[in-house]
Amino acid sequence: MDIMHNKQRINVSGYRGIWGESLNKEVVVLYIRAFVSFLKKKTDKPTILIGRDGRESGPLIKEIILSELRNLGVEGIDGDILPTPTVLFSVNKHNYTGGIIITASHNPIEYNGLKFVNEKGLFTIKEEVDQINKYYEEEIEKYNKGESPIISNTEVVIQNIIPNFLHEHADKIVENVNRDAIRAKKFRVAVDMINASACVMDPYLFECLGVEVVPLNNIPNGKFGHRPEPLRENLTDISKLAKESKTDLGFVHDPDADRLVLVDENGDVVLEEYSVALAVENVLSKNPGKNIVVNLSTSQMNREIAHKYGGECFFTKIGEGFVVEGMMKHDAIIGGEGNGGIIYPKIHPCRDSFTGLSLILELLAERNKTIGECIKEIPKYYIKKDKWPVGENLNEMYSKMKSHFGNAKFDEQDGLRLDLEDSSWLQLRPSNTEPIIKLFGEAKTQERIDELFEETKKILF
C-alpha cells in the first residue's frame, strides 16, 4: 500500500483496516510517531500502556509499536491481551501519559486497528484526533521524502514489574456491587468470550463474584468462534449451550470486551438494547433524580426509566467519547450506547462489559428475578435498523425527511433524528466506521416501526 495514496485517517472510533492492506507496518509506525508527538506536548517523557484484543495479528503489531517506542526513547508498557475497558481504567489509575489499544472491535477477523487513549484514561476526542492526524500528515510527508525511514528494532523489551491490571480492574468492580447478594444466589452462567480479551478477565471476576461459568470460546487465540459482532444471528452457539446447560442466564462479549449482550433463562439471546436499560434500571432505582446520557441511536426505554425515577435522559452523538463528554456535562450517574455499551463512571467512564454484567447480576440477585421477569418491567419498544452503501446525497435525504415529517422534533447533532408525537423516532446518519448510511428507528409496536421504515424509504428512494 502506498502511504501517499492511503486517505484513511483515525477518527473518534480509532483506525481499522485489513492487516497487510489498509493497515500495515508503515501506517502503524507513522501513527505511533504522531501519537508520541501529541503526548510530548504534555510531557517530555511519556509512558504508554499497550493492550490488545487477542486477534492473531495483534502480537506482531504490538512488537512494531514497542519497537518504535524504543526508537523514540519512550517507555512502553506491554499489557499484552487486555480488554479495552481495562486499558482505559489502568491508564487513569496509574497516571500513565496515554494508551494504545490494538483492536478492530467487532470488525471481521481479518481486520485490526488502533485506538488512542489520553492521560485521563479516555479515548481521544475529536480535537485530539485532529491534532494526531495533523502530526500523521507531517510524518507521511517526511516518510515519502525519504527523511523518516521505517527501521527495524528487535531488541528485547526490558521492563519493571507490571501491575496486575486485570485484578485491579475486577477488584474495583466487585467493590462497587453487592457482592454478598450475588454470591448468595450461586448463579450458573454461560459466557461467550469470543476467543479474545474477555478470556483473560472473566475467570477471575466470576470467581470473585461466586459465579459458576459454563464457558464458550474461552481460549484467547483470536480464532473467533463466530462472526465477532454480538448480534443475535451470530450467537446460535451460546444460545444452544445455555439451553443444554440449563444456566440461569448468559453473557456475550465482543472482542475487546466493551459491549455486552445477554442470554435469558430460556437460552434466548436478548436484544442488545436491554443490556444498557437493565443496568440503568438497577442504578436509578437506588439513585432517584439522577440523570443519564445515551446516544441518539439508543432505545427510548432509557428515557422512560429516567423519568420514572425523576431524572432526565440526555442524548449525544454516536461514539463513546461523545457519550462520556455528555455524562460529565450533565453529571450523569450511568449511561451508554444501545449496542450493549454500558458506561458507569463510578468504576470508570468507559463502555465496560464486565461492569455491565456485574450490575445485571446485582439486579437479578437483589430482586430475586430472572432476566425475562426484569425485561417485562422495562417499557416495551420495537427497534429496527437498516443500512445501505453510501451513494446518495445525505443533505438531500435529510431535507426530504424534514419536509415529510414536518411535525417532528428535529435533532441534528449526528445526522438527523426525528422524534414523533407518538414516542416513535427515526434517525438517518452515516457510519463512523464503514462506508454506509444507517437508518435506525423505534416505536411502541412492530407494525408502527415497519410502517415508518416503509414510509421513509419511499420518501428517500
N, C-alpha and C positions, 0 to 999 in steps of 0.2 A: 504494500500500500504506500502511495506517495503522500508524505505528510503535507506537502504543499497543496494537494488536491482533496485532502480529507477535511470536509467542512464541519464535521460533528464536533460539538463542544459540550462541556459539562453544563448541566442546569441544576435546579434545586433538587432533582432526583438523582444527581450524580451523572456518571458516564457509563453507558452499557454498550457492549459491542460483541461480535463474534470473535473469539480468541483466534489470533492469527490473521484476521482480516481487518475489520474496523477497529479492533483493539489489538495492539501488538506491542513489542518491546519499546519501540520508539515513542509511541503515544504515552505509555506508562512512564518512561523516563522523563519526557518533557513535561508531563503533568506533575511529577514529583518535584522537578526543579521549580515549576511555577508555584506549587503549594508551599515549598520551603521559602521562596521569595516573599510570599504573602505572610508567612508566620514570622519571618525575620523583621518585619515592620514592627513587631511587638517585642521580640527578644532576640538577642544575638545568638543564643544557644537553645534552639527549640528541642523539645523532647516529644517524640511522636509514637503513639501506640498503634501497632498494626494488627488487625484481626482479619480473618477470612471466613467464608461461609461453608467451606467443605468441598467446593467444586474441584474437579480434577486438575484444572489449570491453575488453581489457587497457589500451590506450593511454588511453582515457577514464578508467578507474578510477585509473590511475596519476596522471593530471593532477589528479583530485579529491583524491587523497592528498597530492600535493606542494603543492597549493594550501592545503589545510587545515593542513599542517605549517607553511607560511609564516604563516598566520593565527595560529598558536600560537607563533610565534617559535622553531621547532625546525628544525634542519638536516636536510634530506632529501637523500640521495644517490641520484641517478637511475641505477640499473644497467640500466634498460630490460629487454630479454629476457635473463634469466639462469636457468639450471637451478636448481631448489630446492637441491641439494647445494652449488652454487657460492655461493649466498647464505649458507648456513649456514657454510661454510668461510671466507668473506670477512668475515663479522661477527666471527668469532673471531680471524682473522689480523690485522685492522686495529683491533681493540678498539673496535668500534662499540657503542653502547648497546643496539642491537636491530636487528631487521629486519622487513620486511613483504613477504610473497610473495603476489602476485596470481595465484592458481591455483585451479582446481577439480579438480586431479589428473586422474583417469581419468573424471570425470563427462562426460556428453554435451556437445556443442559449445555449446549454449545456456546452459550454466552458467558461473559464475566464482566466485571466493571469495577469502578472506583467510586467511593463516597468519601467526602472530606468532612472532618469534624473540627469545630473551632474549640477555643480554650474553655468554653462553658460546657462542653460535652454535648453540644447541639450541632445539627447539620448546618453547614454554611448556608446563610440566607442569600437572597438574590444579589444584594450589594457586594457581598463577599465573593460570590460566584463570579460576578462581573470582574472583580479585581484579579481573581485567579486566572480567568480566561485572558485578561489583558497580559499577564505575565506569560501565559502559554503562547500567545501570539508572538511575543518577543522571543521566546525560546525557539519557536518554529523558524522565525526569520534567521536567527543565529545558526540553527542546525542546517537549514537549506543553503546558507552561505559557506558551510564547512567550518564555521567558527566554534561550534559546540558539538563535537562528535559524541556518539554513544560509545562508552568504553565499558569493558567487562571488568568486574572485580569479583574474585572468587574467594576473598579472604574469609576465614572463619569468623562468625559473629561472636564477640566476647561481651557478655552482659552480666550485670549484677543479678542478684536473686530477684526473680519476678514475682510480684504478689499473686495470690490465687484469686484472680479476677472473678472467676465463676462462683466461688464460695462467697466472696464478698457481696456480689450482686444478689445471690439467692438468700443469703442471711438478711439482707436489707428488706427483701420482700417478705420473708417469714416474720420479721419483727413487726410488720405493719398489717398483718391479717390475723384473724382469730385462729391461731394455730391449734389451740386446745379443742375448739369446736370441730375443726376439720379432722384432726386425729381421731376424735371420738367416733366419727362416722365410719371410719375404716373403709373409705372409698376404694373401689377397684375400677381403674380406668384404662381404656385403650388409648394409646398415643402413637400417632404417625409423626415421626421425626424427620421424614423425607431425606434420610442419609446425609444430613447436613448439620448445621451448627447446634440445633436443639439436642442432638445426641450427647453433647458434652455437658449440658446443663441439666437436663431433665432428671437423670438418675439421682443426683444429689438433692435437687429441690423436692422431688416427690418423697424421698427418704425423710427429709426434714419435716414434711407435712404428714407423714404417716400414711401415705397413699400407695397402694399396690398397683404396679404398672404392668399392663399387657402390651409390650412394645411391638412396633412395626417400623421397618426401615430405620433401624437404630444403630447402624454402623456408619460413621461419618466419612464415607469414601467418595462422596459426590456422585455416586451412581444412582441417581434418583429412581425410586421405585415406581414413579408415575410422573405425568406432566406436573411441573412444580407449582403452578398456580393452584391454590387451595379452593378450587371450585367444585361444586357437587359432582359434576361429570368426571372429575379426575380422582374421586375418592371412594370408588367402589370397594377397594380392598379393606380400608379401615371400617367401612360400614359392615362388611361381611365379618371381619374379625370381632367387632363389638357385639354383633348378634350372636355369633357362635360362642363367644366367651361370656355372654350374659353380663357385661360390665355395667356399672352404674351410669357411666357416660364416657365420652371420648373427646380427645383434643387432637387437632391437626395444626402443625406449624408450617410456615413457608421456609425456604432455605436459610434465610438469615434471621428467622425467628422474631420478626416484628409484627406478624399477623397471626391471628388465631381463629380457627373455625371449630365449631362444636359438633359433637355427635350425641344424640339424645339416648335415653334409657332403652329405646327400642332399636338402637343401632342405625337410626336415620340421620343423615347429615343435615344440620340446621343451617338455614340461610345465614351467611356471614354477618349480616347486619345485626343479628341478635347478640353477637359477642359484645359489641360496644353497649347495646341497650341494656343487657343484663348487668354489666358492670356499673353502668350509670344508675340503674335501679338500686343496686346494693349500696353504693356510696351516698346517693342523695337521700335515701330513706333514713340515713343516720345523720345527715347534714342538711336539713331543710333550709331553703332560702339561698343556697349556694348556686352559682352559675356553672354552666357547662359550655363547651365550644366543640363544634364538629364542622366538617367541611360541607360545602354546598351539595355534594352528591350523596350525603349520608341521610339515612331514614328520618322521616318526620316523627317517628315514635319517640326519639330522644327529646324533642321539643315538648311533647306531651308529658313525658316523665318529669322533665324540669318544671313545667307548670304545675303538675300535681303536687310537687313538693315546695312550691312557692319560689322557684328560681327562674332564671332566664336562660334560653339557649341562643347562642350567637353562632353565626355561620361565617366561614372563611373560604378563601381559595383552596383548591385541592393541593395537597402537598403537606407533608408533616411539619415542615418549618413554618408554614403559614398558620397551621392549627396551633402550634406551640406559641407562636407570637400572639395569636388571638387569646390564648389561655392566660398568658401573662397580662395582657392588656385588660382583660375582664375578670381577673382574679378567679379563674375557673378552678374548681376542685377536681374535675375529671373531664375527659373528652376523648376525641379520637376521630377515626375515619371509618366509614362503613364497610371497608374491605376487611374488617377484622382487626384494625389497628387501635388498640386501647392505650390511652395516654393518662397516666396517674402521677401527677407531679410529686406526690408525697414520696414516691420511690425515686423517680427521675422523669423529667418532662420529655419522654420519647415514646414511640409505639413499642409495646413490650408484651409479647405473647405470654411470658412467664408471670408477669404481674397480672395480666388479664385472667389467666386460668386460675390463679390463686384467689382473686376476687370472686370468681364464679363458684369455686369450691366453697368459699366462705358463705356466699349467698345460700347455696343449697344446704349447707350444714346448719346455719343459723335458723333457716325457715323450715328445715326438715321437709324439703320438697324436691321433686325431680326437675330436670331441665324442662321437660314438657309442661309440668304444672306451673313453673315460673313463667314460661313463654305465654301461657294462657292469660296471665295477669298483665302482660305488656300490650299497649294499644296495637291493634291489628292494622297493618298496611300491606299492600301488594306492590312490590317494586319490580321494575322492568329495566333492562339495559340492552342497548343495541349499538352497533358501530359499523362504520364503513370507511374505505380508504379516502384520504384527503384528495380533493379534486374539485369540490365546489367552492364558491366564494363564500367564506363564513360570514362576512359582514352582510351580504345579501340575504343569507339564511336567517340571520338574527332579525333583520328588518322585516322579513316575511312573517316571522313568528310574532314579533311585537304588534304588527298590523292586525294579524288574525286574532290574537288573544289580547285584545285591547283593554279588557277589564282586569287583566292580571297585574300582580305586583312584580316589577322587574328588579333583578339583581344582576349587575354586570361586573362583579368582581372577577369572575372566572367564566368566560364565555357568556352565556345568557341563561339565567334561571327565571322561570315564570311560576309564581305562586298563585293558584286559582282560589276562588271563593269557597270551594268545597273541600279544602285542605289537600287537593291534588297539586302536584308540581311537575314541571319538566325542566330539564337542563340540557343544553347543547354546548359542547366545548371541544377543543382539540386536546388530544392526549399529550401528556408531558414526556412520555417515554416511547411512543410509537407514532408512525405517520398515519394516524387515523382520527376520525371525528367520532365523538361519543354522544349518544343520546340516553339520558337517564330520566326516569320518572317514577311517580308513586301515586297511589290512590287508595281509597278505602275498600274498593272492590277490584277484582281481577278484570271484570267487564269494563270498568271505567278506565283503567290504565291502558287496556288493549285499545279501547276506543280513542283515547288521546294519542297513542302512538300512530294509529292509522291516520288520524286527522293530521298529525304533524307531518307524516311522510307525504301526504297528498299536497300539503302546502309547499313543502321543500322541493319535491321532485315532480 
